[in-house]
Amino acid sequence: MRLLRQLFWVFVVLGVISAVILLFTMDVIKIDWVSFMEIQPSYRPMEDPLPVPARSIPIEGPIAISGMGAPENSMPGDEASVTRGKELFAINCQMCHGATGDGTGPIAPFLLNFKPANLTSDVVQSKSDGSIFLTITNGLEGRMPPLNENLTVSERWDVVNFVRTLKALK
């Protein structure tokens, strides 16, 4: 009987010690140690970014400078460019605009506020190459995400060249 009582108290003490350790390890009771990274000062990406230095040119070149107007298409619309543009369109644009660019992609029915643009329409096809490039680059607020981080400058021009061919595919 004495052995059972001693084992009982040993397990009770071990249980209490384990419960106290779990309280601290599971952050039920929080102790702020100076070595914890979560309480050190930190900054999120792009939190209060520094202004662009005067007379500097972005990595992507002068195309990315705002207020300069629509740029000129520097990529010839040859077959290689259109083929690359078609591949990039299939990866980045087809889910909303559809394979033929008519705005009926598989995601389009789920976009309630704004439907994707019909890229074969006269309105889109009458825009300048630079205007289409800037739309791809900057997106449209609340309608289309900007693709400037997904596509390089030359890849965006390839997509513009492919968009120009969509009217003929229709």
N, C-alpha and C positions, 0 to 999 in steps of 0.2 A: 504494500500500500504506500509505503514511504517512497519507493522508487517511482510509482505513478504520479505522486504529488510533485516530486522534483521534476519529472519530465513535463508535467503540466506547466509548471512555472517557467521552465526553460523555454518551452514553446510560446508562452504568453510574452515573455521578454523578447524573444526573437521576433514575434509578430509585431510588437510595439515598435521595435527598432526598425523593422522593415517598413512599417507604415510611415514612420517619421522620414525615413530616407525617400520613400516614394513621394511624400508630400513636397519635398524639395526638388526632386528630380523631374517631376511632372509639372513644375511651376505652379502648383496650387498655392504654395507659400513662396513668394519671390524674394530672392536676395539679390540686390544690385551690387555686383562686383565690378570693379573698374576694368577688368580684362574682358568683360562681355562686349562683343562687337555691337550688339543691338543698342547699347546706350552711348556709344561713341558718336561724335558728330559725323554725319555723312550727307552726301548729296545724290539725288537721283539723276539719271541721265537727262540732259537738256534742262535741268532746273536752273533758272536764271542764267541762260547762256550769255557769253560775252558777245558784245556787238562785233560785227564784221569790221576788221581794220579798214581804214580808208585806202582807196586805190588798190585793193587786193582783188585777185581773181580766184574764184572757187576752183576746187580740184577738177570739176567737170568742164572747166573752161568758161569763156564769157557767156555761153548760152544760159548758164544758171543765174546770171545777174538779173535781179528783178527790176522792172521799170525800163528795160531796154527794148521793149516791143517784141513782136513775133520774130524769131530767128529765121534765117534762110536754110532750106534743106541742103545740107552739105553732102548727103549720101546719094549717089546716083541711083535711080530707080531701076537698076538692071535686074536680071533674073536671079542672081545670087542674093541680092538684098531682099527681094520679094520672097524668096524661099525662106531665108532666115526670119523675116517678118512674119511669115505664115506660121512657122514653128513657135515663135514667141507669142503670137496672138493666141495660138491653141493652148499655150500654158497659162498665160496671164489674163486673157480677155474673153475667151470663148465661153467660159462658164456663165457669164452674164449676157454677152452680146450674141452668142450663138455661133455656130460654125460658119454661117454665111454672113454674119454681121448684122442681121435684121433685128436684133434685140430680143430674141426668143431663146436664150440659153436655158439650161436646166435650173439655174438659180432665179431667173427672171420672175417666175410666178410668185416667189416668196418675198420679193422686194415690193412692199406695199405702197410706200410713199412716192417713189420715183422709179419708173421702168427704165431699163437700159436704152440708150439711144440706138436708133436704127442707122447704122453706119453706111448703109447703101442709099439713104435718102438724099435728096438734092440739097437739103440744109447742111448736112455734114459734108457732103462732097464739094460744096461751094466754098467751104472754109479753106484758108491757106494752109500749106504744109506746116508752117510755123505755129499756127493756131491749134492744129491737131496735136502737134508736138507738145505745146504748152499744156494742153488738156491732159495728155498722157503723163506729163511730168508732174503737174501740180494737182491733178484730179479735179473733181467738182465737189464743193462743200456739201456734205450730206448725200451725195449721189454716187460718186466714184472715188475710190482711194487713189492717192498719188502713187505713181510707179517709179519715181525717181530713185528709190533705193533698191528696187527690184531689177531695173533695167539700166544699162549704161546709156550714154548719149547715143552712141552708134546703134545700139539695139532699138532705142526708141525711134530713131529715123527709119530703121528697117520696118518697124511696125507701121509707121506713117506710110511708107511706100506700099506695104501690103494693103492698108486700108484704102488706098487709092485704087487698087485693083478690084475691090469688092463690088463696085457698081457694075463692072463688066461681067462678074460671076453671076449676077442676079438674073 
